[in-house]
Amino acid sequence: MSQSKELHSTVICLQADKVLLVRKEASEWSLPGGKIDPGETQLEAARRELCEETGMQLTDAQFLGHSVLQSEEHWLYRMNVPTSVQPHPSHEIVECRWFSAPELEQVTVKPTNTELLRREGFLAVNGRRFQSD
């Protein structure tokens, strides 16, 4: 019997040469996103999760693809965020922060998120260089 995978929508938010990560209390950093609720589309879940975690609205989202990682399926979206827009942590998030490539070397990122960033070309093989537009 096969085990069903958790369905997630995840958003890579970019601002200049930085990527947005969020952190719940006493946990590793991760990309904004989460589980897809029953009856919800992948894009609707991405919008809801980004707003719930950061207060930001998902606009001009670019669908990057679908990936299966460990016990999770991810629908991945990208959003370029103007510098005038800043995230604000919600009740479930203790910190939102923009990270440059060198800053990422100093923090622990959820392994599936590191893999998503790497697969989509936002991190180099060494795990620390972003793709820029």
C-alpha positions in Angstrom: 0.0 0.0 0.0 1.5 3.4 -1.0 1.6 6.2 1.4 -0.1 9.5 0.2 2.1 12.5 0.1 1.3 15.9 1.7 0.4 18.5 -0.8 2.1 21.9 -0.4 2.2 25.2 -2.2 5.4 27.1 -1.7 6.4 30.7 -2.8 9.9 31.9 -3.6 9.7 35.7 -2.9 12.6 37.7 -4.3 13.6 41.3 -3.6 16.7 42.5 -5.4 19.3 39.8 -4.8 17.6 38.4 -1.6 15.1 35.6 -0.9 12.4 35.7 1.8 12.5 33.0 4.5 10.2 32.6 7.5 10.8 30.9 10.8 8.4 29.5 13.4 9.5 29.4 17.0 12.5 27.1 17.5 12.5 25.8 14.0 14.6 26.1 10.9 14.0 28.7 8.2 11.7 27.9 5.4 10.1 29.4 2.3 6.6 30.8 2.8 4.0 28.1 2.1 2.2 25.2 3.5 -0.4 22.5 3.0 -3.1 22.7 0.4 -6.6 22.6 2.0 -9.3 20.4 0.6 -11.1 22.1 -2.3 -8.4 24.7 -2.7 -6.2 25.1 -5.8 -2.5 25.2 -5.6 -2.4 28.9 -6.4 -5.1 29.7 -3.8 -3.1 27.8 -1.2 0.0 29.8 -2.2 -1.9 33.1 -1.8 -3.4 32.1 1.5 -0.2 30.8 3.1 1.9 33.8 2.0 -0.7 36.2 3.4 -1.1 34.2 6.6 2.6 34.0 7.3 3.8 37.4 6.0 0.8 39.6 5.5 1.9 40.0 1.8 -0.5 39.5 -1.1 0.7 37.2 -3.9 0.7 39.2 -7.1 2.1 38.4 -10.5 3.0 34.9 -9.4 5.0 32.8 -11.9 4.4 29.0 -11.7 7.8 27.3 -11.6 6.8 23.7 -11.4 5.8 20.7 -9.4 8.3 18.6 -7.4 8.1 15.5 -5.3 10.5 15.6 -2.3 10.5 13.0 0.4 6.9 12.7 1.7 5.8 16.1 0.2 4.6 17.3 -3.2 5.3 21.0 -3.8 3.7 23.4 -6.3 6.3 26.2 -6.5 5.6 29.8 -7.4 7.9 32.8 -7.7 7.1 36.4 -6.9 9.3 39.5 -7.3 8.6 41.8 -4.5 9.1 45.6 -4.7 11.4 47.1 -2.1 8.5 49.2 -0.8 6.8 46.0 0.4 7.9 44.4 3.6 6.7 41.2 5.3 5.3 41.2 8.8 5.3 37.9 10.8 1.9 36.5 11.8 0.9 34.7 15.0 2.4 31.4 13.6 5.7 33.0 12.4 8.2 34.6 14.7 10.5 36.1 12.1 10.4 37.0 8.4 13.8 38.0 6.8 15.3 38.6 3.5 18.6 36.6 3.0 21.4 37.3 0.6 23.4 34.3 -0.6 26.3 34.9 1.9 23.7 35.2 4.8 22.2 31.8 3.9 25.5 30.2 4.8 24.9 31.2 8.5 21.4 29.7 8.9 19.7 26.3 8.8 17.1 26.0 6.0 14.5 23.2 5.8 16.1 20.5 3.6 13.1 20.2 1.2 13.2 24.0 0.7 16.9 24.0 0.1 16.3 21.3 -2.5 13.5 23.3 -4.2 15.7 26.4 -4.4 18.5 24.2 -5.9 16.3 22.4 -8.4 14.9 25.7 -9.7 18.3 27.3 -10.1 18.1 29.8 -7.3 20.9 28.1 -5.5 24.1 26.8 -7.1 25.3 23.3 -6.5 27.2 24.6 -3.5 23.9 25.8 -2.2 24.6 29.5 -1.8 24.2 31.4 -5.1 20.9 32.9 -6.4 19.7 33.1 -9.9 19.0 36.7 -10.7 16.8 38.3 -13.4 
